[in-house]
């Protein structure tokens, strides 16, 4: 009887130890991001983001529908893309919230994605345009002051998956520090593609088939690249995230178990520091309708 009691005690002790190891391992390998309220976002119980209700200092400049933001943290500049008739399509603020300028450009119809590239040397702002007019279905590069530098795609002509650089409502762009470009093309149009371009705009690889299978898309909506040569795509229509090797384009994995009622609209990778001062990169997926962080 005493031996049986001793064995039970050992078994319970081992179970508790295994449970503690499992919990510690989970905390060490994952960062849990949760939304506690509309004004604060926490990571592992610690506040990561908090709403600054005083930013910007002049909110009346937001005269359209705000649709995207890009930040040059080195220059202290915030670029806000907005939609609407007879409104400036890009507003520029300081990180302190001061209004600096507006881009009253006629070359933008309906901005969708905005990205700040090469912040440390020669910064430029890339914007995807999903408009159906004479300037739409394109990806545009601008100077920090709003001067149009180049246009990718055929303005005013929607693509049909035949030409890699003829877009149909391109959703978003990511420009790597190497100069390589990643574009998700197809915010509801005929194209459903992930394209990688070289610095000189040559197609390096592409996945361009509509469907629910591996490396197929239905409304690819957002793209980001991490420091481990992985490309993350918010496959909105299929309610899942797909991951690819950035060098070869090989499919690495996908999941959608955390997207039940809504779909991932945006994906971003952040660099965090743990308690041991070791850098760790994590990706956050944002569901815009339910305001959930995953």
C-alpha positions in Angstrom: 0.0 0.0 0.0 2.9 2.3 0.9 4.6 1.5 -2.4 1.5 2.2 -4.4 1.1 5.6 -2.6 4.7 6.4 -3.3 4.3 5.6 -7.0 1.2 7.8 -7.2 3.2 10.7 -5.6 6.0 10.3 -8.1 3.6 10.1 -11.1 1.8 13.3 -9.9 5.1 15.1 -9.4 6.3 14.1 -12.9 3.1 15.3 -14.4 3.4 18.7 -12.7 7.0 19.1 -13.8 6.1 18.2 -17.4 3.2 20.7 -17.4 5.5 23.5 -16.1 8.1 22.7 -18.8 5.4 22.8 -21.5 4.1 26.2 -20.3 7.6 27.7 -20.0 8.5 26.4 -23.5 5.3 27.8 -24.9 6.0 31.2 -23.4 9.6 31.1 -24.6 8.8 30.3 -28.2 5.6 32.3 -28.8 4.5 35.8 -28.2 0.8 36.0 -27.5 -0.8 39.3 -28.6 -4.2 40.1 -27.3 -6.5 43.1 -27.4 -7.7 44.0 -23.9 -9.5 47.2 -24.9 -9.7 49.6 -27.7 -6.9 51.7 -26.2 -4.3 49.1 -25.3 -2.7 46.0 -26.8 -0.8 43.6 -24.6 1.9 41.0 -25.3 2.3 38.3 -22.7 0.6 40.5 -20.2 2.8 43.5 -20.9 1.6 46.6 -22.6 3.0 46.8 -26.1 0.8 49.5 -27.7 -1.4 52.2 -26.2 -3.7 54.6 -27.9 -2.4 58.2 -28.1 -5.6 60.2 -28.2 -3.6 63.4 -28.8 -2.2 62.2 -32.2 -2.3 63.8 -34.6 -2.7 67.4 -33.3 -5.0 68.4 -36.2 -7.3 65.4 -36.9 -9.4 67.6 -39.2 -6.8 67.0 -42.0 -8.3 63.5 -42.3 -10.9 64.5 -44.8 -11.2 61.1 -46.6 -11.2 57.4 -45.7 -7.9 56.5 -44.1 -6.6 53.3 -45.7 -2.9 52.8 -45.0 0.1 54.2 -43.1 3.9 54.0 -43.6 6.5 55.4 -41.2 10.0 56.6 -41.7 11.3 56.2 -38.2 14.7 57.6 -39.0 13.3 60.9 -40.4 10.4 61.0 -38.0 7.8 61.1 -40.8 4.4 59.4 -41.0 2.6 59.0 -44.4 -1.1 58.4 -44.3 -3.0 57.3 -47.5 -6.6 58.1 -47.8 -9.5 57.7 -50.3 -12.2 60.0 -51.4 -13.2 62.5 -54.1 -11.4 65.9 -54.0 -9.1 65.0 -51.1 -5.3 64.8 -51.0 -4.5 61.1 -51.3 -1.4 61.3 -48.9 -1.0 63.3 -45.7 2.4 63.7 -44.1 2.8 64.2 -40.3 5.7 64.2 -37.9 5.8 61.4 -35.4 4.9 64.0 -32.8 1.6 64.6 -34.7 2.3 67.9 -36.5 0.9 68.2 -40.0 3.6 68.8 -42.5 2.2 68.5 -46.0 -0.4 67.0 -48.3 0.1 65.3 -51.7 -2.4 66.9 -54.0 -1.4 64.5 -56.8 -3.7 63.6 -59.7 -1.8 60.3 -60.4 -3.5 58.5 -57.5 -7.0 57.2 -57.7 -7.7 54.7 -54.9 -4.7 53.9 -52.7 -4.7 50.5 -51.1 -1.3 49.6 -49.8 1.5 52.0 -48.8 5.2 51.1 -48.0 8.2 53.2 -47.1 11.4 51.7 -48.7 15.1 52.3 -48.0 14.6 54.7 -45.1 18.3 54.9 -44.2 19.7 56.0 -47.6 17.3 57.1 -50.3 13.7 56.8 -49.0 10.8 56.4 -51.4 7.1 55.7 -50.9 5.4 52.9 -52.8 1.6 52.9 -53.2 -0.7 50.3 -54.8 -3.6 51.8 -56.7 -6.8 49.7 -57.0 -8.8 52.4 -58.9 -10.6 51.5 -62.1 -9.9 54.8 -63.9 -7.1 55.9 -66.2 -4.4 55.6 -63.4 -5.6 52.5 -61.6 -4.3 48.9 -61.6 -0.8 50.1 -60.9 2.0 50.2 -58.3 3.6 53.7 -58.0 6.8 54.9 -56.5 7.0 58.5 -55.1 9.7 60.7 -53.6 9.2 61.7 -50.0 7.6 65.0 -51.2 5.1 63.3 -53.5 6.9 63.4 -56.9 6.0 60.4 -59.1 9.1 58.5 -59.9 7.9 55.4 -61.7 4.8 53.3 -62.4 4.6 49.5 -62.5 1.7 48.0 -64.5 -0.5 49.3 -67.3 -2.4 52.4 -66.1 -6.2 51.9 -66.5 -5.9 48.4 -67.9 -6.8 45.5 -65.6 -4.6 42.4 -66.0 -5.8 38.8 -66.7 -2.9 36.7 -65.3 -1.2 36.7 -68.7 1.5 39.4 -68.1 3.3 39.4 -64.7 3.4 43.2 -64.7 -0.2 43.9 -65.7 -2.0 44.1 -62.4 -5.7 43.8 -61.5 -6.3 45.8 -58.3 -2.8 45.1 -56.7 -3.4 45.0 -52.9 0.0 45.6 -51.3 3.8 45.8 -51.9 6.8 45.0 -49.7 10.3 46.3 -50.7 13.1 44.4 -49.1 16.3 46.1 -48.0 18.0 44.2 -50.9 15.8 46.1 -53.3 13.8 43.0 -54.2 10.0 43.6 -54.4 7.1 41.4 -53.4 3.6 42.2 -54.6 0.3 40.6 -53.9 -2.0 41.3 -56.9 -5.7 40.7 -56.9 -7.9 42.6 -54.4 -11.1 41.0 -55.9 -10.0 41.1 -59.6 -9.1 38.3 -62.0 -5.5 38.1 -60.7 -4.7 36.2 -57.6 -0.9 36.3 -57.5 2.2 36.6 -55.4 5.1 38.1 -57.4 8.8 38.6 -56.6 10.7 41.1 -58.6 14.4 41.9 -58.7 15.8 45.4 -58.2 15.6 45.9 -62.0 12.0 44.6 -62.1 12.7 41.1 -63.5 10.3 38.4 -62.4 12.2 36.0 -60.1 9.3 33.8 -59.2 5.6 33.9 -59.0 2.5 32.0 -57.7 -0.5 33.0 -59.7 -3.3 30.5 -59.6 -6.7 31.1 -58.0 -7.9 28.3 -55.7 -7.8 26.8 -52.3 -4.8 24.5 -52.7 -1.2 25.0 -51.7 0.3 28.2 -53.1 -3.1 29.1 -54.6 -4.9 32.3 -53.6 -8.2 34.0 -53.4 -7.8 37.7 -52.8 -4.2 37.8 -51.5 -4.4 41.0 -49.4 -1.1 41.6 -47.6 2.5 40.6 -47.8 5.5 40.8 -45.4 9.0 39.4 -45.4 10.9 38.5 -42.2 14.6 38.1 -41.5 14.5 34.3 -41.9 13.8 34.3 -45.6 10.1 33.8 -45.2 7.3 35.5 -47.1 4.0 35.8 -45.2 0.8 36.3 -47.2 -2.6 37.1 -45.9 -4.8 34.9 -48.1 -8.0 36.8 -47.3 -10.5 35.0 -49.4 -9.3 31.6 -48.1 -9.2 32.8 -44.5 -5.6 31.7 -44.0 -2.0 32.7 -43.9 0.5 31.1 -46.4 4.3 31.2 -45.9 6.9 30.8 -48.7 10.7 30.7 -49.0 11.7 34.2 -50.1 14.7 32.9 -52.2 13.1 29.9 -54.0 9.4 30.7 -53.7 8.8 27.2 -52.3 5.6 26.8 -50.2 6.5 26.3 -46.5 3.1 26.1 -44.8 -0.3 27.6 -44.1 -2.9 27.7 -41.4 -6.3 29.2 -40.9 -7.5 27.7 -37.6 -7.5 31.1 -35.9 -9.7 32.7 -38.5 -13.2 31.6 -38.0 -15.7 34.3 -38.8 -13.4 36.8 -40.5 -10.2 36.7 -42.5 -6.7 38.1 -42.2 -6.5 41.5 -43.8 -3.0 42.4 -43.0 0.3 40.8 -41.9 3.3 42.6 -40.3 6.5 41.3 -38.8 8.0 43.1 -35.7 11.3 42.8 -33.9 11.0 42.4 -30.2 13.5 41.8 -27.3 12.9 39.2 -24.7 14.1 39.3 -21.1 17.5 37.9 -22.0 18.1 40.8 -24.5 17.9 38.4 -27.4 16.1 39.7 -30.5 13.2 37.8 -31.8 11.0 38.4 -34.8 7.3 37.8 -34.6 4.4 38.3 -37.1 1.1 39.8 -36.2 -2.0 39.1 -38.3 -4.7 41.7 -38.1 -8.4 41.2 -38.7 -9.8 44.6 -39.4 -13.5 44.0 -39.0 -13.3 42.4 -35.6 -10.2 44.3 -34.4 -8.5 41.2 -33.4 -4.7 40.6 -33.1 -3.4 37.1 -33.6 
